[in-house]
Amino acid sequence: MPNDDYPVNKAPDALHTDGKPAVPAGEPAGTAGTPAKLARAKRRTLGSRGERAAAAVRVRRLGGVLAAIALVAAGGGLVAATALAPQGPAGSRPIAAPLTAVPAGNSVGVCPGPARLLDGAPIGTDPQFSPVSATAKTDVSAIVLASGTGALPGSRLAALTGSTLVELAKTTAAAESPAPAPTRPANAAPVAGVVSQRGVDDVSVLSADAEGGLQPSAGAVMSYTAGDGDLRGAAAAACQQPANDLWLVGANTALGRTAVLKLSNASSSPATVSLDLFGAKGPLQAPGSRGLLVAPGTTRSVILAGLAPGQEQLSVRVRSAGGPVAAVIQQSVLRGLTPGGVEFIVPAAAPAQRQVISGVDIQDRAAVAALTAKPGFADAGPALQITVPGSADAVVAIKLFGRDGQKALPGGGVVTAKAGSVTQVPLAGVPAGPYTVAVASDVSFTAAARVTRGLKAEDAADFAWSAASARLGSQHVVPVPGAGDRFLIFGAPEGRATISYSPITADGKIRTAGSADIAGGTTASIRVPDEADGAKVVGYLVSAAGDPAYGAVLLQQDGRQDVSTITIAPGAAGQEQVPVTLGY
């Protein structure tokens, strides 16, 4: 087989001008004509010519490589050196794409603004809002953990427009350095930056700067309460990391129900948003659901009834080109003149073949059955909504795990969810208490569960939506609102899990951790105290070990029918490794 390092055509033998072989240097003249000496002379001559030819080839190839590098540099491409090297024989082994470490970015959490009434009956999808009620209150609580040095990363709570509301720590040069921070001494007291119940009147953003290529641990929660008006009730939501693909389950645009999708762009790039709508009978085609522009530093509100009117079950997929967005649905119910509750529907986990929902608190089954049998109260009971975005129906198995194990749903808990549609499954018929809902299917789906409060038709009621979430990991910052009855709800569908939860107090200290050993197929409920070691509790640092466990925060109000749930947000992201594309 030809070798690329040498010319294919052989050079002629070196001869004297008289046709006789040349005598190599150092050889006796009388031995020049022997066969062995002729062979050695031929090999030396060929070798010198082959080396010169090989050098020429290498020079030409080096020029080609330099030219290719120049072209790649001009085009801005990333090319691995192996892609530019000369290729070996056809049977050579392929080289796997190398992995490159990508530092994590800053932590950004977008918090919804207050719930607001629609002003009159606007036509189309762009709303007009009236002022909130006199008793309405909206605030944000936030926590930022210190780095390994004990110093807070640069962090702040700001308006979406960029103006600072609370500065926890200034950005330092160390935060901009890629070098990892030194480890905090073992005997140093853990510290955290805290914002406790800061009143807000619009969308706000908690941001914390990355240090040493690692994302800081931070979290925030928005809470809304009102004791009067059409939006009476409680609503809370964890401030969310913006994304380019989000799923929201639980909207309702039927008579007396109002659903307003709010899209916020906290980035510096414009976002062009497209909406995919799914109803009980399949996908919905809605003019005006494509190409929605959300400028940087702004929020765009969309009345979903203008796109999909009369839908008792509605799911929305939000896809953004350009800047990532945060999305919530302000959902409210009004039955005649009686408020039926208010909630912020937050994104659920992306479609998968298994989803778990925690924080599902169910009332007395007999009283719920009597209430939901009344006209206009079908959505006053607990239910699971399943959205199947694909083209194949899903056979879904539903399991409910309470404090003392699994409880059977009436009908067995196995249903068929139609492709491209939203399927609702009542969760009534089990004993009252907190539950974890585990759902499995043969095709991908996403899901959320409705939690209700109030058992009398003549009284004001409230509801909440608990979205499917990811399993708990090693470190989650979980802020809790400052008022009402607050519960940490943890569930382990199978196996066994150990949950560690350390209170974080208003003075920035992380207190002694508590622990919960959760048997598989059960749910644990832990009341949040007002104080720990004499200081006000503002949140928790939660970690899980063992088999998969899931969690949420359940909010109630003593003496009122208020209810809301807060999904525990994912922990801080570390460095990721991504494959490098070979070629240009």
C-alpha positions in Angstrom: 0.0 0.0 0.0 1.4 3.4 -0.9 2.7 5.5 2.0 1.8 9.2 1.9 5.2 10.1 3.4 7.1 9.0 0.3 6.6 9.5 -3.5 4.9 6.6 -5.3 7.2 6.6 -8.4 10.7 5.4 -7.7 13.7 7.7 -8.6 16.1 6.2 -11.2 19.5 4.8 -10.1 22.3 7.3 -9.6 24.9 6.8 -12.4 28.1 8.4 -13.6 28.0 10.1 -16.9 29.7 7.1 -18.4 26.9 4.8 -17.3 28.9 3.2 -14.4 27.6 3.3 -10.8 28.9 6.0 -8.6 31.3 5.0 -5.8 29.9 5.9 -2.4 32.0 8.0 -0.2 34.3 6.0 2.0 34.2 2.9 -0.3 37.4 1.5 -1.9 37.4 2.3 -5.6 37.9 -1.3 -6.5 34.7 -2.5 -4.8 32.3 -0.1 -6.4 31.0 -2.6 -8.9 30.1 -5.5 -6.6 26.4 -6.3 -6.2 26.3 -5.5 -2.5 27.9 -2.2 -2.9 25.6 -1.3 -5.8 22.5 -2.1 -3.7 23.8 0.1 -0.8 24.5 2.9 -3.2 21.0 2.6 -4.7 19.4 2.7 -1.2 21.4 5.8 -0.1 20.4 7.6 -3.3 16.8 6.7 -3.1 16.7 7.6 0.6 18.1 11.1 0.1 15.6 11.8 -2.8 12.7 10.3 -0.8 13.5 12.5 2.2 13.6 15.6 0.0 10.2 14.6 -1.6 8.7 13.8 1.7 9.8 17.2 3.1 8.2 18.9 0.1 4.9 17.0 0.7 5.0 18.0 4.4 5.5 21.7 3.5 2.6 21.6 1.1 0.4 20.0 3.7 1.5 22.4 6.4 0.5 25.3 4.1 -2.9 23.6 3.6 -3.4 23.3 7.3 -2.5 26.9 7.9 -4.9 28.0 5.2 -7.7 25.9 6.7 -7.0 27.4 10.1 -7.2 30.9 8.6 -10.5 30.1 7.0 -11.9 28.7 10.2 -10.7 31.8 12.2 -12.3 34.1 9.7 -15.6 32.2 9.9 -15.6 32.2 13.7 -15.8 28.4 13.9 -14.4 26.0 16.5 -12.3 23.3 14.9 -10.5 20.6 16.8 -6.8 20.1 15.8 -7.6 16.4 15.0 -9.9 17.5 12.2 -7.1 19.3 10.5 -4.4 16.6 10.8 -3.7 14.4 7.7 -6.1 11.5 7.7 -4.7 8.0 7.9 -5.6 4.9 6.0 -9.3 4.0 5.6 -9.1 1.5 8.4 -7.9 3.9 11.1 -9.9 4.3 14.3 -12.4 7.2 14.5 -11.6 9.9 17.2 -14.5 10.7 19.6 -15.5 14.3 19.9 -13.7 15.9 22.8 -15.6 17.3 25.8 -15.0 20.9 26.9 -16.0 22.2 30.3 -18.5 25.1 30.2 -18.6 27.3 33.3 -22.1 27.8 34.9 -23.6 31.2 34.5 -25.1 33.6 37.0 -28.2 32.6 39.0 -31.3 34.5 37.7 -34.8 34.0 39.2 -37.7 36.0 37.7 -40.6 36.6 40.3 -44.1 37.3 39.0 -45.8 40.6 39.9 -49.0 41.0 41.8 -52.2 39.4 40.6 -54.4 42.0 39.0 -58.0 42.2 37.8 -58.9 42.6 34.2 -60.5 46.0 33.6 -63.9 45.4 32.1 -64.2 42.9 29.2 -61.3 43.7 26.8 -61.5 42.3 23.3 -58.7 40.2 22.0 -55.6 39.0 23.9 -54.1 42.2 25.2 -55.4 42.9 28.7 -56.1 46.1 30.6 -55.6 45.8 34.4 -57.4 47.6 37.2 -55.8 48.3 40.5 -55.5 45.5 43.0 -57.9 45.4 46.1 -57.2 47.4 49.2 -56.2 44.3 51.2 -53.9 42.8 48.5 -50.3 42.3 49.5 -47.4 41.0 47.3 -43.9 40.5 48.6 -40.7 38.6 47.7 -38.5 36.6 50.0 -35.0 35.7 48.8 -31.9 33.8 50.0 -28.3 33.8 48.6 -25.8 31.4 50.1 -22.2 32.5 50.8 -19.4 31.0 48.8 -16.7 28.7 50.2 -14.8 31.8 51.5 -17.8 32.9 53.6 -18.4 35.9 51.4 -21.6 36.6 49.6 -21.4 36.6 45.8 -22.5 39.8 44.1 -26.3 39.7 44.4 -29.3 41.9 44.2 -33.1 42.0 44.0 -34.1 44.3 41.2 -37.0 45.4 39.1 -37.3 43.8 35.7 -36.3 47.1 34.2 -33.0 46.9 36.1 -33.4 49.3 38.9 -32.1 47.8 42.2 -34.6 47.2 45.0 -32.2 45.5 47.5 -28.5 45.0 47.1 -27.3 42.0 49.1 -23.6 42.2 48.0 -21.6 44.1 45.5 -19.9 42.4 42.6 -16.2 41.8 43.3 -13.2 41.2 41.1 -12.9 37.7 42.7 -16.3 36.9 41.4 -15.2 37.6 37.9 -12.1 35.4 38.2 -12.2 31.8 36.8 -10.1 30.5 39.7 -12.1 28.5 42.3 -12.7 30.1 45.6 -10.8 28.7 48.6 -12.7 26.5 51.0 -14.2 28.1 54.0 -12.7 26.9 57.4 -14.7 24.1 58.9 -15.3 26.0 62.1 -16.7 29.1 60.3 -20.4 29.8 60.8 -22.4 29.4 57.5 -23.9 32.6 56.3 -26.5 33.7 53.8 -27.8 36.9 52.4 -31.6 37.3 53.1 -34.4 39.4 51.8 -37.5 39.0 54.0 -40.9 39.9 52.7 -39.9 42.8 50.5 -43.0 44.5 49.1 -43.2 44.7 45.3 -45.7 46.1 42.8 -44.3 44.5 39.6 -42.1 41.7 38.3 -38.8 41.5 40.1 -35.5 39.6 39.5 -33.1 38.0 42.0 -29.6 37.7 40.5 -26.4 36.4 41.9 -23.0 36.3 40.2 -21.1 33.1 39.4 -17.8 32.6 41.2 -15.0 30.4 40.0 -17.1 29.1 37.1 -19.8 27.8 39.6 -23.4 29.0 39.8 -24.2 30.4 43.3 -26.9 28.8 45.4 -29.9 31.2 45.5 -33.6 31.2 45.5 -36.6 33.5 45.9 -40.4 33.2 46.2 -43.2 35.6 45.5 -46.4 35.4 47.6 -49.7 37.2 47.1 -52.7 37.4 49.5 -56.0 39.3 49.4 -58.9 39.2 51.9 -61.5 40.8 49.6 -62.4 41.4 46.0 -62.6 39.0 43.0 -59.0 37.9 43.5 -59.5 36.9 47.1 -57.2 34.1 48.2 -53.5 33.2 48.2 -51.0 32.6 45.3 -47.3 31.9 45.5 -44.6 30.9 43.0 -40.9 30.1 43.2 -39.0 32.7 41.1 -38.0 30.8 37.9 -34.9 30.5 35.8 -35.8 31.8 32.3 -35.8 29.2 29.5 -36.6 28.8 25.8 -39.1 25.9 26.2 -41.7 25.8 28.9 -44.9 23.7 29.7 -47.8 25.1 31.7 -50.7 22.8 32.7 -54.0 23.8 34.4 -55.4 26.8 32.6 -59.1 27.3 32.3 -60.9 29.8 30.0 -64.5 28.6 30.6 -67.3 31.0 31.9 -66.2 32.7 35.1 -62.6 31.6 34.7 -59.8 34.0 33.7 -56.4 32.9 32.5 -53.7 35.5 31.7 -50.3 34.3 30.4 -47.5 36.6 31.5 -44.2 36.4 29.6 -41.2 38.2 31.1 -37.8 38.8 29.4 -35.0 39.5 31.9 -32.3 39.1 29.2 -30.7 41.7 27.0 -31.9 40.1 23.8 -35.4 40.3 22.3 -37.5 37.2 22.6 -40.0 36.0 19.9 -42.5 33.6 21.5 -44.7 31.0 19.9 -47.5 29.2 21.8 -48.8 25.7 21.3 -52.2 25.1 22.9 -53.7 21.8 23.9 -57.3 21.3 25.0 -59.5 18.3 26.1 -60.3 17.4 22.4 -56.8 17.9 20.9 -54.4 20.6 19.7 -55.9 24.1 19.2 -55.1 26.3 16.2 -55.1 29.9 17.3 -54.3 32.9 15.1 -52.1 35.3 17.0 -50.3 32.6 19.0 -47.1 32.9 16.9 -44.4 35.6 16.7 -45.2 37.3 20.1 -42.4 39.8 20.6 -41.2 40.4 24.2 -38.6 43.2 24.4 -35.8 43.0 26.9 -36.8 44.2 30.4 -40.5 43.9 29.7 -43.5 41.7 30.5 -46.1 40.8 27.9 -49.6 39.6 29.1 -51.8 37.5 26.9 -55.5 36.7 27.6 -55.8 33.0 26.8 -59.5 33.2 26.3 -58.7 35.3 23.2 -56.8 32.4 21.8 -58.7 29.4 23.1 -62.2 30.4 24.6 -64.4 28.0 26.5 -61.6 25.5 27.4 -62.1 23.9 30.8 -58.7 22.1 30.4 -56.0 24.0 28.7 -52.2 23.5 28.5 -49.7 25.9 27.0 -46.3 25.2 25.6 -44.2 28.4 25.4 -41.3 28.4 23.0 -38.9 31.4 22.7 -36.5 32.2 19.9 -33.8 34.6 21.0 -33.8 35.6 24.7 -35.1 33.1 27.2 -38.3 34.0 29.1 -40.1 33.3 32.3 -43.8 32.3 32.0 -46.7 32.1 34.5 -50.4 31.9 34.1 -52.5 34.1 36.5 -55.6 31.9 36.9 -58.7 33.0 38.8 -62.2 31.7 39.4 -65.4 33.7 40.0 -68.7 31.7 40.5 -71.3 34.4 40.2 -70.4 36.9 42.8 -68.4 34.4 45.0 -64.6 34.4 44.6 -63.4 30.9 43.7 -59.6 31.5 44.2 -56.5 32.8 42.5 -53.2 31.0 41.6 -50.0 31.4 39.6 -49.6 28.3 37.4 -45.8 27.8 36.9 -44.0 25.5 34.4 -44.1 21.8 34.9 -41.4 19.3 34.1 -40.8 18.7 30.4 -42.6 15.7 28.9 -41.3 12.3 30.1 -42.5 8.8 30.7 -42.6 9.3 34.4 -43.7 12.4 36.4 -44.0 13.0 40.2 -46.1 15.7 41.9 -45.8 16.5 45.6 -47.7 18.8 47.9 -51.1 17.5 46.9 -53.3 18.1 49.9 -56.8 16.5 49.7 -59.9 17.4 51.8 -62.6 15.2 53.2 -63.8 12.9 50.3 -67.5 13.0 51.2 -67.6 16.8 51.5 -65.7 17.2 48.2 -68.1 14.8 46.4 -71.1 16.8 47.6 -69.6 20.1 46.5 -68.4 19.0 43.0 -71.8 17.6 42.3 -73.3 21.1 42.3 -73.6 23.0 39.0 -70.5 25.2 38.4 -68.4 23.4 41.0 -66.8 20.6 38.9 -63.4 22.3 39.2 -63.7 22.7 43.0 -62.2 19.3 43.7 -58.7 17.9 43.4 -57.7 16.5 40.0 -54.8 15.5 37.9 -54.3 16.9 34.4 -52.2 15.0 31.9 -51.0 16.5 28.7 -49.7 14.2 25.9 -48.0 16.3 23.2 -47.2 13.4 20.9 -49.1 11.5 18.2 -49.7 8.3 20.3 -52.2 7.8 23.1 -50.7 7.2 26.5 -51.8 4.4 28.9 -51.2 6.1 32.3 -50.9 4.4 35.7 -51.5 6.8 38.7 -50.5 6.1 42.2 -51.2 8.2 45.3 -48.9 7.9 48.4 -50.0 9.3 51.7 -48.5 9.3 55.2 -49.1 5.6 55.7 -48.6 4.3 52.2 -50.4 3.9 48.9 -54.1 4.7 48.6 -56.2 3.2 45.8 -58.0 5.6 43.4 -61.6 4.7 42.5 -61.5 2.9 39.2 -58.0 1.5 39.7 -55.9 4.5 38.6 -55.2 3.4 35.0 -56.5 5.7 32.3 -55.9 6.3 28.6 -54.8 9.8 27.8 -55.5 10.9 24.2 -52.6 12.1 22.0 -52.3 15.8 21.6 -54.9 16.6 24.3 -55.4 17.2 28.0 -57.0 14.5 30.1 -58.3 15.1 33.6 -58.5 12.5 36.3 -60.3 13.2 39.6 -58.2 12.6 42.7 -61.2 12.5 45.1 -62.2 9.3 46.8 -59.1 8.9 49.1 -58.7 9.9 52.8 -57.9 13.5 53.6 -54.2 14.4 53.9 -51.1 15.3 52.0 -50.1 13.1 49.0 -47.4 12.5 46.5 -48.7 11.5 43.0 -46.6 9.3 40.8 -47.6 8.9 37.2 -46.1 6.5 34.6 -46.9 5.8 31.0 -45.5 4.2 27.8 -45.2 7.6 26.0 -44.0 11.0 27.2 -46.4 13.4 28.9 -46.4 16.3 31.4 -48.7 16.8 34.3 -49.9 19.0 37.2 -52.4 18.4 40.1 -55.1 20.8 41.3 -55.4 21.3 45.1 -58.6 22.9 46.4 -59.7 24.5 49.7 -63.3 25.2 50.8 -66.3 22.9 51.1 -69.3 25.2 51.1 -70.8 26.6 47.9 -71.8 29.9 49.5 -68.3 30.7 50.9 -65.2 32.0 49.1 -62.9 29.2 48.1 -59.3 28.9 46.8 -57.2 26.5 44.7 -53.6 25.8 43.8 -51.7 23.9 41.1 -48.8 21.7 42.0 -46.6 21.0 38.9 -44.6 17.9 38.2 -41.0 18.5 39.3 -37.5 17.0 39.2 -36.2 14.8 42.0 -34.4 16.4 44.9 -30.6 16.7 44.8 -27.8 17.7 47.2 -28.6 21.4 47.8 -31.8 23.3 47.2 -32.4 26.8 48.6 -36.1 26.9 49.6 -37.4 30.3 50.7 -40.8 30.3 52.4 -43.3 33.2 52.6 -43.4 34.9 56.0 -47.1 34.5 56.8 -49.6 31.7 57.2 -49.3 28.0 57.9 -46.3 26.5 56.0 -45.4 22.9 55.4 -42.6 21.1 53.8 -44.0 18.1 51.9 -41.7 15.3 50.9 -42.5 12.0 49.1 -40.5 8.9 48.0 -42.5 6.8 45.5 -40.2 3.8 46.0 -37.2 2.6 47.9 -36.1 4.8 50.8 -34.9 8.4 51.0 -33.4 10.6 53.7 -34.2 14.3 53.6 -32.0 16.8 55.4 -33.5 20.3 56.0 -31.6 23.1 57.6 -33.5 26.3 58.7 -32.2 29.6 57.4 -33.1 32.5 59.6 -33.4 36.2 59.0 -30.0 36.9 60.5 -28.4 35.0 57.7 -27.5 31.9 59.7 -28.0 28.3 58.7 -29.3 26.5 61.8 -29.1 22.9 62.9 -30.5 20.5 60.3 -33.5 18.3 60.8 -33.8 14.9 59.1 -36.7 12.8 57.8 -36.3 9.2 56.9 -39.0 8.5 54.3 -40.0 4.9 53.5 -40.8 4.2 49.8 -44.4 4.8 48.9 -45.1 7.4 51.7 -45.3 11.1 52.1 -44.0 13.2 55.0 -45.4 16.6 56.1 -43.2 18.9 58.3 -44.6 22.1 59.7 -42.3 25.2 59.3 -41.9 26.9 62.7 -42.0 30.7 63.0 -38.6 30.7 64.7 -35.4 28.7 65.0 -33.0 29.5 67.9 -34.9 32.7 68.5 -34.6 34.0 64.9 -37.3 34.2 62.3 -37.3 31.3 59.8 -37.1 32.6 56.2 -36.3 29.3 54.3 -34.5 26.0 54.3 -31.5 24.4 52.8 -32.8 21.0 51.6 -30.7 17.9 50.5 -31.9 14.4 49.7 -30.0 11.1 49.7 -31.0 7.5 48.8 -33.8 6.7 46.4 -35.6 9.4 44.4 -37.5 11.9 46.5 -39.6 14.9 45.6 -40.8 18.0 47.5 -42.9 21.1 47.6 -44.0 23.8 50.1 -47.7 23.8 51.0 -49.2 27.2 52.2 -52.4 27.6 54.1 -54.0 30.3 56.2 -55.5 29.6 59.6 -59.2 30.6 59.6 -59.4 31.1 55.9 -59.7 28.9 52.8 -56.4 30.1 51.3 -54.1 27.5 49.7 -51.1 27.6 47.5 -48.1 25.3 46.6 -44.5 26.1 45.7 -42.4 23.7 43.7 -38.9 23.3 45.0 -36.6 24.7 42.3 -33.5 22.8 41.1 -30.2 23.3 42.9 -27.3 25.3 41.6 -25.7 24.0 38.4 -21.9 23.3 38.3 -19.6 23.1 35.4 -21.0 21.1 32.5 -19.1 19.2 29.7 -20.3 19.6 26.2 -19.0 17.8 23.0 -16.9 20.0 20.6 -18.1 19.8 17.0 -15.3 18.7 14.7 -15.2 20.5 11.4 -15.9 23.9 10.1 
